[in-house]
């Protein structure tokens, strides 16, 4: 398993090739009567596929794009907080006005 992971991460092999090797090993494990362990290894192979996909996606993102995305998220959060604060102030002013109108 470790060797296959190292092959894929070093880009000397594709994930599909490594998965094929791992699936053959898992079949052998299942044939020896350890199907539970075989299923556990299949789960690990699927997790490896997901992690590699995320890693490839991150490799394609430039630092500038990452900075823009982070800035956008911060600005969006700040704008949402500002709107909530304004709504709260309007609501408090309405309550104060209603309170003053009663007395």
C-alpha positions, 0 to 999 in steps of 0.5 A: 500500500505504501509503495503504491502511494509513493508511486502515485505521489511521485507521479511515476505512476497513475492512480488507476495503475496503482489502484489496479495493483492494490485491487489485485492484492486485496483480492488475494487477501479476500481469498485467504479468508480475510474479507473484512480486512480486504474491505478495509483496504478497499476503503483506504484505496477510495480515501486515497483516490479522494485525497489525490483528487483534492491534492491535484485540485490544490496544485492547480490553484495559484497563490493569487487565486487562493488569496482572492478566494480568501479575501472574497470569503472575508469580505462576504462574511464582513458584509453579512455581519454589517447587514445583521448589525444594521437590521438589529439597529433598525429593530431596536430603533423601532422598539424605542420609537414604539416605547416612546409613543406609548409614554 
